[in-house]
């Protein structure tokens, strides 16, 4: 391969017997289209070909074109613990979906990872399709990345950027801050969104965070949420909550209107197309104590509702769950985003697992049933209260990948023949914290 000179528009017909002339006058539009199919790592190397290629690859239009194609090959971000008995040395694996679909045995290797500072935290890129197609996966060592500080939590992914949460705790307060990291390009932002919570740790509860993007302005935002039960007082409810939003547009935190509904069944919000969504209750219901744990008592299924925060005006809307969801489940239901679809999943009488898809976001009538799987076909028992967590479903809707909260197993279910493949992975891989991720050329923000 001979690197071309700067590309110019075609003004004259090029001799067909001179390949170098054809290469010399290849239109920028065609070059961009070809490059957009390549991996981030390869494209980044091609920036050195010429000034015009560097300019083309850095152009926001090309970045969007590449991201659109890259979205067709999703990956899963998988936290990995160096010591499964401890949470303080966390690594992160980015797994392409096709590798999960190809392969039922994943091991973690890191002999050629790329290090930014040291080797405490890494990110490994693993395609999901490999889980579907193959029986033996070694996490590609050349996809590792590393950060200086290994004490972090991934709180979300958007446009190929991971939002990493850091905190320091003391007896009197907690400090929180973030950074945005593009593991594909190896770029990372400065520390962002520092704030101090003066609430003592012993009194709890802690904030939970969700990362997303205002789709109208393109500004990234972090939503902090905290909820707690309180003593009953006259003209007051049983629960109270606090909501803060950090915007990279003005680099400051703001307290916004509290949630219109409490309590939250799922405290961690789910980002979907410029909104953050929680599974909630439409009444200020009471709670019961089970040992040392305070649990919400839900008397009727009609109390369930989804509350959605639009990150543009920062206002709330709500919509109902599917009409087919007509009985309070034995285990906690959940909302999630699967292959760019907003979904709701729940247990049914401890005999079936049901997943619904909202075909038109925010429109209650658009719910349709995606999967209805009998537990007997999954070869699992639900009497221990284990919750199924969907991770991915294929474009044709025939294949579903999911895990469970208690056991470290991954299930690949085929809807056509109702068969399931089960595997037990390296116990360092935390599948319950998997986040869907797409590699991109999107730059990390700086002041």
C-alpha positions in Angstrom: 0.0 0.0 0.0 1.3 3.4 -1.0 0.0 6.3 1.0 -1.6 8.9 -1.3 -0.9 12.6 -1.4 -3.6 15.1 -0.3 -6.8 14.2 -2.1 -8.3 16.6 -4.7 -11.6 16.6 -6.5 -11.7 14.8 -9.9 -11.3 17.4 -12.7 -10.2 15.1 -15.5 -10.7 11.5 -16.5 -7.9 9.4 -15.1 -6.2 6.7 -17.2 -7.7 3.3 -16.4 -4.3 1.7 -16.8 -2.7 3.9 -14.1 -4.0 2.6 -10.6 -2.0 5.3 -8.8 -3.8 8.0 -10.7 -7.2 6.5 -9.7 -6.0 6.5 -6.0 -4.7 10.0 -6.3 -8.1 11.4 -7.4 -10.4 9.3 -5.3 -13.2 11.6 -4.0 -13.2 12.4 -0.3 -16.8 11.1 0.0 -15.7 7.7 -1.2 -12.7 7.6 1.1 -14.8 8.6 4.1 -17.3 5.8 3.2 -14.6 3.2 3.1 -12.9 4.3 6.3 -16.2 4.4 8.2 -16.3 0.6 8.1 -13.0 0.2 9.9 -12.3 -0.1 13.6 -11.3 2.9 15.7 -7.8 1.6 16.2 -7.2 1.3 12.4 -8.8 4.6 11.6 -6.7 6.4 14.2 -3.5 5.0 12.6 -4.7 6.3 9.2 -4.6 9.8 10.5 -0.9 9.7 9.8 -1.4 9.0 6.0 -1.8 12.7 5.1 -3.1 16.0 6.4 -6.3 15.7 4.4 -6.9 12.2 5.9 -6.3 13.6 9.4 -8.7 16.4 8.7 -11.3 14.1 7.3 -11.2 11.6 10.1 -11.4 14.4 12.7 -14.4 16.0 11.1 -17.6 15.7 13.2 -19.5 14.5 10.1 -17.2 11.6 9.7 -17.3 10.8 13.4 -21.1 10.6 13.2 -20.9 8.4 10.1 -18.5 6.0 11.7 -20.6 5.9 14.9 -23.7 5.0 13.0 -22.0 2.0 11.4 -20.2 1.0 14.6 -23.6 0.9 16.4 -24.4 -2.1 14.3 -21.7 -4.1 16.2 -22.4 -3.4 19.9 -20.2 -4.4 22.7 -20.7 -5.0 26.4 -18.7 -3.3 29.1 -18.0 -5.9 31.8 -16.5 -5.1 35.2 -13.8 -7.5 36.3 -12.5 -7.8 39.8 -8.8 -8.6 40.4 -10.0 -10.3 43.6 -13.6 -11.5 43.5 -13.8 -11.1 47.3 -13.0 -7.4 47.1 -14.4 -4.5 45.2 -11.5 -2.1 45.4 -9.5 -3.3 42.4 -11.9 -3.2 39.5 -11.1 -3.8 35.8 -13.5 -3.3 32.9 -13.9 -5.4 29.8 -15.4 -4.2 26.6 -16.9 -7.2 24.8 -18.2 -7.2 21.3 -21.6 -8.9 21.3 -20.7 -11.3 18.4 -17.8 -12.8 20.5 -20.3 -13.6 23.3 -22.6 -15.2 20.8 -19.7 -17.2 19.2 -18.2 -18.3 22.4 -19.3 -19.8 25.7 -16.1 -19.8 27.6 -14.4 -16.5 28.3 -11.1 -16.1 30.1 -9.3 -12.9 30.9 -5.8 -12.3 29.6 -3.8 -9.1 29.7 -0.3 -9.7 28.4 -0.5 -7.0 25.8 -2.9 -4.4 27.2 -2.3 -0.7 26.6 -1.6 1.2 29.8 -2.2 4.9 30.4 -0.7 5.0 33.8 -0.5 1.7 35.5 -2.1 -1.8 35.3 -4.7 -1.6 38.1 -7.7 -0.9 35.9 -8.1 -2.2 32.3 -10.7 -2.1 29.7 -10.9 -5.2 27.3 -12.8 -5.0 24.1 -14.8 -8.2 23.5 -17.5 -8.5 20.7 -20.8 -10.0 21.7 -21.1 -12.1 18.5 -18.2 -14.2 19.7 -20.3 -15.4 22.6 -22.8 -16.6 20.1 -20.6 -18.4 17.7 -17.7 -20.0 19.6 -17.0 -22.2 22.6 -13.7 -20.8 23.7 -12.9 -17.1 24.2 -9.9 -15.5 25.5 -10.5 -11.8 26.1 -8.2 -10.2 23.5 -5.2 -8.8 25.3 -4.6 -6.1 22.8 -7.9 -4.5 23.8 -6.9 -3.7 27.4 -6.6 -0.1 28.5 -5.6 1.1 31.9 -6.2 4.0 34.2 -4.2 5.4 37.1 -7.0 5.2 39.6 -8.6 1.8 39.9 -11.2 2.9 42.4 -14.1 3.8 40.1 -17.5 2.8 38.9 -18.8 2.9 35.3 -22.1 4.7 35.6 -23.0 4.8 31.9 -22.0 4.9 28.3 -23.1 7.3 25.6 -21.7 7.9 22.1 -18.7 5.7 22.8 -17.8 7.6 26.0 -17.8 5.9 29.4 -18.6 8.0 32.5 -16.5 7.0 35.4 -17.5 7.8 39.0 -14.9 8.3 41.7 -15.5 9.0 45.3 -13.7 9.4 48.6 -15.6 8.7 51.9 -15.0 9.8 55.4 -17.0 9.7 58.7 -18.5 13.1 58.1 -18.9 13.5 54.3 -18.5 12.0 50.8 -16.8 13.6 47.8 -17.8 12.7 44.2 -16.3 13.5 40.9 -16.3 12.1 37.3 -14.3 11.9 34.1 -15.3 10.8 30.6 -13.2 8.2 28.9 -13.1 6.9 25.4 -11.3 3.5 25.7 -11.2 3.0 22.0 -9.1 6.1 21.3 -7.4 6.1 24.8 -8.4 9.7 25.5 -9.8 10.8 28.9 -11.1 14.1 30.2 -10.1 16.1 33.2 -11.9 15.5 36.5 -15.4 16.9 36.3 -18.4 17.6 38.5 -16.8 17.6 41.9 -19.3 18.0 44.8 -19.3 17.2 48.5 -22.2 15.5 50.2 -22.2 16.6 53.9 -24.5 13.8 54.9 -22.7 11.4 57.2 -22.0 7.9 55.8 -23.6 6.2 58.7 -26.9 7.8 58.1 -27.1 7.0 54.4 -28.3 6.5 51.8 -25.8 7.3 49.0 -26.5 9.0 45.7 -26.9 6.9 42.5 -25.8 8.3 39.2 -26.9 8.1 35.5 -25.0 9.4 32.5 -26.7 10.7 29.4 -26.9 13.3 26.7 -29.3 16.1 25.9 -30.0 15.2 22.3 -31.2 18.7 21.3 -28.0 20.5 22.4 -25.5 17.6 22.4 -24.5 18.4 26.0 -23.6 15.5 28.3 -25.2 15.4 31.7 -25.0 13.4 34.9 -28.1 12.9 37.0 -27.6 12.2 40.8 -30.5 10.7 42.7 -31.0 9.9 46.4 -34.1 8.5 48.1 -34.9 7.6 51.7 -37.8 6.6 53.8 -38.6 8.9 56.8 -40.9 9.0 59.8 -44.5 9.8 59.0 -45.5 13.3 59.8 -48.7 15.2 59.2 -49.2 16.3 55.6 -46.0 14.6 54.6 -45.3 11.4 52.6 -43.4 8.4 53.7 -40.5 9.0 51.3 -38.4 11.9 50.1 -35.9 12.2 47.3 -33.2 14.6 46.0 -32.3 15.1 42.4 -29.2 17.0 41.0 -28.1 17.4 37.5 -24.5 18.2 36.3 -24.2 19.7 32.9 -20.9 19.8 30.9 -22.4 22.9 29.2 -21.9 25.1 32.3 -19.8 22.7 34.5 -22.0 23.1 37.5 -24.5 21.1 39.6 -28.1 22.2 40.0 -30.9 20.9 42.2 -34.0 20.3 40.1 -37.6 19.3 40.9 -37.8 16.2 42.9 -39.5 13.1 41.4 -43.3 13.3 41.1 -43.5 9.7 42.3 -42.0 7.8 45.2 -40.6 5.3 46.1 -38.4 4.1 43.3 -38.3 0.4 42.6 -35.1 0.7 40.5 -32.9 3.5 41.9 -30.5 3.5 39.0 -31.9 5.3 36.1 -31.7 4.0 32.5 -30.6 6.5 29.8 -32.5 6.3 26.5 -32.4 8.8 23.6 -31.9 11.9 25.8 -34.1 10.7 28.7 -33.4 9.0 32.1 -36.0 6.5 33.1 -36.9 4.9 36.4 -39.4 2.2 37.4 -41.6 3.8 40.0 -44.8 3.7 42.0 -47.7 6.1 41.5 -48.6 6.3 45.2 -46.7 7.0 48.4 -46.9 3.4 49.6 -45.6 2.1 52.9 -42.8 -0.4 53.6 -42.2 -3.5 55.7 -39.1 -4.7 57.5 -37.6 -8.0 56.5 -34.7 -8.5 58.9 -32.5 -5.4 58.6 -33.8 -4.6 55.1 -36.7 -2.1 54.5 -38.8 -3.3 51.6 -41.6 -1.5 49.8 -45.0 -3.1 50.1 -46.8 -3.1 46.7 -50.5 -4.0 47.1 -51.5 -3.7 43.4 -49.9 -3.9 40.0 -51.6 -0.7 38.8 -49.3 1.2 41.1 -46.3 0.6 38.8 -45.4 3.4 36.5 -42.3 4.6 34.5 -41.1 8.1 35.2 -39.0 9.7 32.5 -36.7 12.8 32.9 -36.1 14.6 29.6 -32.5 15.9 29.8 -33.3 18.9 27.5 -36.0 20.8 29.5 -35.2 18.7 32.7 -38.9 18.0 33.2 -40.7 14.7 34.0 -43.3 12.7 32.2 -44.7 9.3 33.0 -46.2 6.3 31.1 -47.9 3.1 32.0 -46.5 -0.4 31.8 -47.9 -3.0 29.3 -51.5 -4.1 29.8 -50.3 -7.7 29.9 -48.4 -6.9 33.1 -51.3 -7.6 35.4 -49.9 -9.2 38.5 -47.4 -8.0 41.1 -44.3 -10.2 40.5 -42.5 -12.1 43.2 -39.2 -10.5 42.2 -38.4 -6.9 41.3 -39.1 -6.1 37.6 -36.8 -3.9 35.6 -36.4 -1.5 32.7 -33.4 -1.7 30.3 -32.2 -0.7 26.8 -31.5 -3.6 24.5 -30.3 -3.0 20.9 -31.6 0.6 21.0 -35.0 -0.5 22.2 -36.6 0.5 25.5 -37.7 -2.7 27.3 -39.4 -3.8 30.4 -39.0 -7.3 31.9 -40.6 -9.2 34.8 -41.3 -12.5 36.4 -44.7 -14.2 36.0 -45.8 -16.5 38.8 -42.3 -17.9 39.1 -43.0 -19.9 36.0 -42.1 -17.6 33.1 -39.9 -14.6 32.3 -41.4 -11.9 30.1 -39.8 -9.1 28.1 -41.8 -6.3 26.5 -40.5 -3.8 23.9 -41.9 -0.2 23.6 -42.0 0.3 19.8 -42.7 4.1 20.1 -41.1 5.5 23.1 -43.5 7.1 25.5 -46.6 5.7 23.9 -48.3 3.2 26.2 -50.2 1.5 23.4 -47.0 0.6 21.5 -45.9 -2.0 24.0 -45.4 -5.5 22.4 -44.3 -8.7 23.9 -40.8 -9.6 22.8 -40.0 -12.8 24.8 -42.0 -15.1 27.0 -39.7 -17.9 28.3 -40.7 -20.8 30.6 -38.2 -21.3 33.4 -38.3 -25.0 32.9 -36.7 -24.4 29.4 -33.9 -22.4 31.1 -33.1 -25.2 33.5 -33.2 -22.8 36.5 -35.1 -22.6 39.7 -36.5 -19.2 40.9 -37.6 -20.1 44.4 -34.4 -18.5 45.7 -35.5 -15.1 44.4 -32.9 -15.0 41.7 -33.6 -12.2 39.2 -33.0 -12.6 35.5 -31.2 -9.6 33.8 -31.4 -9.3 30.0 -28.2 -8.2 28.3 -28.8 -8.4 24.6 -31.2 -9.6 21.9 -30.3 -10.2 18.3 -31.6 -8.0 15.4 -34.0 -10.7 14.2 -35.3 -11.1 17.8 -34.6 -14.8 17.9 -31.7 -14.8 20.3 -31.5 -13.5 23.9 -28.5 -13.2 26.2 -29.1 -12.8 29.9 -27.6 -13.4 33.3 -28.8 -13.8 36.9 -28.1 -11.8 40.0 -27.1 -14.6 42.3 -25.3 -17.1 40.0 -22.4 -16.2 37.7 -24.0 -17.8 34.7 -24.8 -16.5 31.2 -27.7 -17.9 29.2 -28.1 -17.8 25.4 -31.8 -18.6 24.6 -33.0 -19.4 21.1 -36.7 -18.6 20.7 -37.2 -20.6 17.6 -36.4 -24.0 19.1 -36.7 -23.0 22.7 -33.2 -24.2 23.5 -30.8 -22.6 25.9 -27.0 -22.8 26.3 -25.6 -22.1 29.8 -22.1 -21.4 30.8 -20.3 -20.4 34.0 -17.7 -17.7 33.4 -14.6 -16.6 35.2 -15.9 -15.5 38.6 -14.0 -12.2 38.3 -16.4 -11.1 35.5 -19.4 -9.2 36.9 -22.1 -9.8 34.3 -24.8 -8.2 36.4 -23.1 -4.8 35.9 -22.8 -5.1 32.1 -23.4 -2.0 30.1 -24.0 -1.8 26.3 -21.3 0.2 24.6 -20.3 1.2 21.1 -16.8 2.1 20.0 -16.5 5.6 18.5 -14.2 8.4 17.6 -16.1 10.9 19.7 -13.6 13.1 21.6 -13.6 13.6 25.3 -14.6 17.1 26.5 -12.1 19.5 27.9 -12.5 23.0 29.4 
